[in-house]
Amino acid sequence: MIRSMTAYGRAKAQIGGKDITVEVKSVNNRYFDCSVKISRLYGFLEERIKSYIKERGINRGKIDIYVNIDLIDTQGVTVALDEAYTKSYIDALYRLRDMFDLRDDISVMRVASNRDIFAVTKPEEDTEGDWNDLCTVLGEAVDAFLAMREAEGARLCEDICAKKASLEARVPEIEALSRDDTAGYAAKLEARLRQVLEDHELHIEESRILTECAIFADKVAVDEETVRLRSHFKAFDEMLLAEEPIGRKLDFLIQEMNRETNTIGSKANDMRIAKIVIEMKNEIEKIREQIQNIE
């Protein structure tokens, strides 16, 4: 199953005396890169969130997770000022003002908008309870996120399959033109060779002439390349049925398709084949761009 690396999921609920909101979004990335933004009060949950994401089968992409937890039941909750951090933060604001000659609008409310200056403590810390509450909402957000990944992946699959089918349809055309190209090349080579022998009054066996012409004509044949292309098309279809992430495998395979197509272009002497090769390379590049979005 193809899944896109670009997706978004969001969930919100009131549970365990907390108002919890979770957003999960991702963009393309060569590897798995997960970052979590959560308040310091619940910072101990960050690694568990990352582990949960991997357990859900998300293995590639730049994943950003935003978690906001507001306490509804504030009984027993105390809010203290982190004086050392606050002083450092305000000093930095003053340096910023002086360094760039900015208007001084540093006020209590503006400074207070940075929640990190406050240290919030609860009467008793129930880490497992906090995790279970968060996990409920996180699971819903990830469900929506994965659904979008799969829906977008289905659209990508439909598009690249259509483009791959277009490539496959051109291979028989190339093979037919190549047979004429090879035969024509052999005939021209034979005529040229006979002319050279005649001009220099040289005589060699007829079989030797035909053998040498066949050897050189074989160098413009593209049978090996078209056979490998068909093998790559088959491997491509098999990969689309796999359950694990296939983005990087498809990327490598499309490079091999491009390599065989380039070789066909370099061998062929027929302008009609050259035109088909250009069209194929254009289609391959379109597939390659789409594959960059696949997990």
C-alpha positions as CSV (number, residue, x, y, z in Angstrom):
1,M,0.0,0.0,0.0
2,I,1.3,3.4,-1.0
3,R,1.1,6.1,1.6
4,S,2.0,9.8,1.0
5,M,4.4,11.5,3.3
6,T,2.3,14.7,3.4
7,A,-0.7,14.6,5.7
8,Y,-2.5,16.2,8.6
9,G,-4.5,15.0,11.6
10,R,-6.2,16.7,14.5
11,A,-8.1,15.6,17.6
12,K,-9.5,17.4,20.6
13,A,-11.2,16.1,23.8
14,Q,-11.8,16.9,27.4
15,I,-10.6,13.9,29.5
16,G,-9.3,13.4,33.0
17,G,-9.9,17.0,34.0
18,K,-7.8,18.2,31.0
19,D,-8.6,19.9,27.7
20,I,-6.3,18.1,25.2
21,T,-5.6,19.1,21.6
22,V,-3.2,17.2,19.4
23,E,-2.2,18.1,15.8
24,V,0.0,15.8,13.7
25,K,1.4,17.0,10.4
26,S,4.2,15.8,8.1
27,V,6.1,16.8,4.9
28,N,8.5,15.0,2.7
29,N,11.8,13.9,4.2
30,R,14.4,11.2,3.2
31,Y,14.3,9.7,6.7
32,F,12.2,9.6,9.8
33,D,12.4,12.9,11.7
34,C,9.9,13.5,14.5
35,S,9.6,16.6,16.7
36,V,7.1,17.2,19.5
37,K,6.1,20.5,20.9
38,I,4.5,20.2,24.4
39,S,4.5,22.3,27.5
40,R,7.3,21.7,30.1
41,L,4.7,20.4,32.6
42,Y,4.2,17.4,30.3
43,G,7.6,17.2,28.8
44,F,8.1,13.7,30.3
45,L,5.7,12.4,27.7
46,E,7.7,13.5,24.6
47,E,9.7,10.3,24.1
48,R,6.6,8.2,24.6
49,I,4.8,10.2,21.9
50,K,7.7,9.5,19.5
51,S,7.7,5.8,20.3
52,Y,3.9,5.7,19.7
53,I,4.3,7.3,16.3
54,K,6.8,4.7,15.2
55,E,4.6,1.9,16.6
56,R,1.8,3.1,14.4
57,G,3.9,2.3,11.4
58,I,5.0,5.9,10.5
59,N,8.6,5.3,9.3
60,R,9.5,8.2,7.0
61,G,8.8,12.0,6.8
62,K,9.3,15.1,8.8
63,I,6.7,14.7,11.5
64,D,5.6,17.6,13.7
65,I,3.4,17.0,16.6
66,Y,1.8,19.8,18.6
67,V,0.2,19.0,22.0
68,N,-1.7,21.5,24.1
69,I,-3.0,20.4,27.5
70,D,-5.0,22.8,29.6
71,L,-6.1,21.8,33.1
72,I,-9.8,22.2,33.6
73,D,-9.8,21.2,37.2
74,T,-7.2,23.5,38.8
75,Q,-7.7,22.5,42.4
76,G,-4.4,22.0,44.0
77,V,-2.5,23.4,41.0
78,T,0.0,26.1,41.8
79,V,1.7,28.5,39.4
80,A,5.1,29.9,40.3
81,L,7.4,32.2,38.5
82,D,10.7,30.7,37.2
83,E,12.7,33.8,38.2
84,A,16.0,32.8,36.8
85,Y,14.6,31.9,33.4
86,T,12.3,35.0,33.4
87,K,15.3,37.4,34.1
88,S,17.3,35.8,31.4
89,Y,14.4,36.1,29.0
90,I,13.7,39.7,29.7
91,D,17.5,40.6,29.5
92,A,17.5,39.0,26.1
93,L,14.5,41.1,25.0
94,Y,16.3,44.3,26.1
95,R,19.4,43.3,24.2
96,L,17.3,42.7,21.2
97,R,15.7,46.1,21.6
98,D,19.0,47.9,21.9
99,M,20.9,46.0,19.3
100,F,18.3,46.7,16.5
101,D,16.9,50.0,17.9
102,L,13.4,48.6,18.3
103,R,10.4,50.2,19.9
104,D,10.2,49.3,23.6
105,D,6.9,47.5,24.0
106,I,8.0,45.0,26.6
107,S,5.1,44.7,29.0
108,V,3.9,42.3,31.6
109,M,1.3,40.7,29.3
110,R,3.8,40.4,26.4
111,V,6.4,38.7,28.6
112,A,3.7,36.5,30.2
113,S,2.7,35.2,26.7
114,N,5.9,33.1,27.0
115,R,4.4,30.2,29.1
116,D,7.9,28.9,29.9
117,I,8.4,31.6,32.5
118,F,5.9,29.9,34.7
119,A,6.4,26.7,36.6
120,V,3.1,24.8,37.0
121,T,2.9,22.0,39.6
122,K,0.2,19.6,40.4
123,P,-0.4,18.1,43.8
124,E,0.3,14.6,42.7
125,E,1.9,13.5,39.5
126,D,0.1,10.5,37.8
127,T,2.4,9.9,34.8
128,E,0.5,6.9,33.6
129,G,-2.8,8.6,33.9
130,D,-1.5,11.6,32.0
131,W,-0.2,9.3,29.3
132,N,-3.4,7.4,29.0
133,D,-5.5,10.6,28.7
134,L,-3.1,12.0,26.1
135,C,-2.9,8.7,24.2
136,T,-6.6,8.6,23.7
137,V,-6.5,11.9,21.9
138,L,-3.2,11.3,20.2
139,G,-4.6,8.0,18.8
140,E,-7.5,9.8,17.2
141,A,-5.2,12.4,15.7
142,V,-2.9,9.8,14.3
143,D,-5.9,7.8,12.9
144,A,-7.0,10.9,10.9
145,F,-3.4,11.5,9.9
146,L,-2.9,8.0,8.5
147,A,-6.3,8.1,6.7
148,M,-5.1,11.2,4.9
149,R,-1.8,9.6,4.1
150,E,-3.5,6.6,2.6
151,A,-6.0,8.6,0.6
152,E,-3.3,10.8,-0.9
153,G,-1.2,7.6,-1.4
154,A,-4.0,6.1,-3.5
155,R,-4.1,9.2,-5.7
156,L,-0.3,9.0,-6.2
157,C,-0.5,5.3,-7.0
158,E,-3.2,5.9,-9.6
159,D,-1.1,8.6,-11.2
160,I,2.2,6.8,-11.3
161,C,0.6,3.6,-12.5
162,A,-0.9,5.4,-15.5
163,K,2.5,6.9,-16.3
164,K,4.2,3.5,-15.9
165,A,1.6,2.0,-18.3
166,S,2.5,4.7,-20.8
167,L,6.2,3.7,-20.6
168,E,5.4,0.0,-21.0
169,A,3.4,0.8,-24.2
170,R,6.4,2.4,-25.8
171,V,8.7,-0.6,-25.4
172,P,7.2,-2.7,-28.2
173,E,7.4,0.4,-30.5
174,I,11.1,0.7,-29.7
175,E,11.7,-3.0,-30.3
176,A,10.0,-2.9,-33.7
177,L,11.9,0.2,-34.8
178,S,15.2,-1.2,-33.4
179,R,14.9,-4.3,-35.6
180,D,14.6,-2.1,-38.7
181,D,17.4,0.1,-37.4
182,T,19.7,-2.8,-36.7
183,A,19.0,-4.4,-40.1
184,G,19.6,-1.1,-41.9
185,Y,22.8,-0.4,-40.0
186,A,24.1,-3.9,-40.9
187,A,23.2,-3.4,-44.6
188,K,24.9,0.0,-44.7
189,L,28.0,-1.4,-42.9
190,E,28.2,-4.3,-45.3
191,A,28.0,-2.0,-48.3
192,R,30.6,0.3,-46.9
193,L,33.0,-2.6,-46.0
194,R,32.7,-4.1,-49.5
195,Q,33.4,-0.7,-51.1
196,V,36.6,-0.3,-49.0
197,L,37.7,-3.8,-49.9
198,E,37.1,-3.1,-53.6
199,D,38.9,0.2,-53.5
200,H,42.0,-1.4,-52.0
201,E,41.6,-4.6,-54.1
202,L,41.4,-6.8,-51.0
203,H,39.6,-10.1,-50.8
204,I,38.4,-11.8,-47.7
205,E,35.9,-14.6,-47.1
206,E,32.2,-13.8,-47.5
207,S,31.4,-15.4,-44.1
208,R,34.0,-13.1,-42.5
209,I,32.3,-10.0,-44.0
210,L,28.9,-11.1,-42.7
211,T,30.2,-12.0,-39.3
212,E,32.0,-8.6,-38.8
213,C,28.9,-6.7,-39.9
214,A,26.7,-8.7,-37.5
215,I,29.0,-8.0,-34.6
216,F,29.0,-4.3,-35.2
217,A,25.3,-4.2,-35.9
218,D,24.6,-5.9,-32.6
219,K,26.1,-2.9,-30.8
220,V,23.1,-0.8,-31.8
221,A,20.5,-3.5,-30.8
222,V,18.5,-2.7,-27.7
223,D,17.2,-6.1,-26.8
224,E,19.0,-6.3,-23.5
225,E,17.8,-2.9,-22.4
226,T,14.1,-3.6,-23.2
227,V,14.3,-7.0,-21.4
228,R,15.7,-5.2,-18.3
229,L,13.0,-2.5,-18.6
230,R,10.3,-5.1,-18.6
231,S,11.9,-6.7,-15.5
232,H,11.8,-3.3,-13.8
233,F,8.2,-2.8,-14.7
234,K,7.3,-6.1,-13.1
235,A,9.3,-5.3,-10.0
236,F,7.5,-1.9,-9.9
237,D,4.1,-3.6,-9.8
238,E,5.2,-6.0,-7.1
239,M,6.5,-3.2,-4.9
240,L,3.1,-1.4,-5.1
241,L,1.5,-4.5,-3.4
242,A,4.0,-4.4,-0.5
243,E,2.8,-3.3,3.0
244,E,6.1,-1.8,4.1
245,P,7.3,1.7,3.0
246,I,8.5,1.5,-0.6
247,G,9.4,5.2,-1.4
248,R,13.2,4.7,-1.4
249,K,13.0,1.4,-3.3
250,L,10.8,2.9,-6.0
251,D,13.2,5.8,-6.2
252,F,16.1,3.5,-6.9
253,L,14.1,1.5,-9.4
254,I,13.0,4.5,-11.4
255,Q,16.7,5.5,-11.6
256,E,17.4,2.1,-13.2
257,M,14.6,2.6,-15.7
258,N,16.1,6.0,-16.6
259,R,19.5,4.3,-17.0
260,E,18.2,1.7,-19.5
261,T,16.2,4.4,-21.4
262,N,19.4,6.5,-21.7
263,T,21.3,3.5,-23.1
264,I,18.6,2.9,-25.7
265,G,18.9,6.5,-26.7
266,S,22.7,6.4,-27.0
267,K,22.6,3.2,-29.2
268,A,19.8,4.0,-31.6
269,N,20.4,5.7,-35.0
270,D,16.8,6.1,-35.7
271,M,15.3,9.5,-35.1
272,R,11.9,7.9,-34.3
273,I,13.5,6.0,-31.5
274,A,15.2,9.1,-30.2
275,K,11.9,10.9,-30.1
276,I,10.3,8.0,-28.1
277,V,13.3,8.0,-25.7
278,I,12.8,11.7,-25.0
279,E,9.1,11.2,-24.3
280,M,9.9,8.3,-22.0
281,K,12.5,10.3,-20.1
282,N,10.0,13.0,-19.6
283,E,7.5,10.5,-18.2
284,I,10.1,8.9,-16.0
285,E,11.0,12.3,-14.5
286,K,7.3,12.9,-13.7
287,I,7.1,9.5,-11.9
288,R,10.3,10.3,-10.0
289,E,8.9,13.6,-8.8
290,Q,5.8,11.8,-7.5
291,I,7.8,9.1,-5.8
292,Q,9.5,11.8,-3.7
293,N,6.1,12.2,-1.9
294,I,5.8,8.4,-1.1
295,E,6.7,7.0,2.3
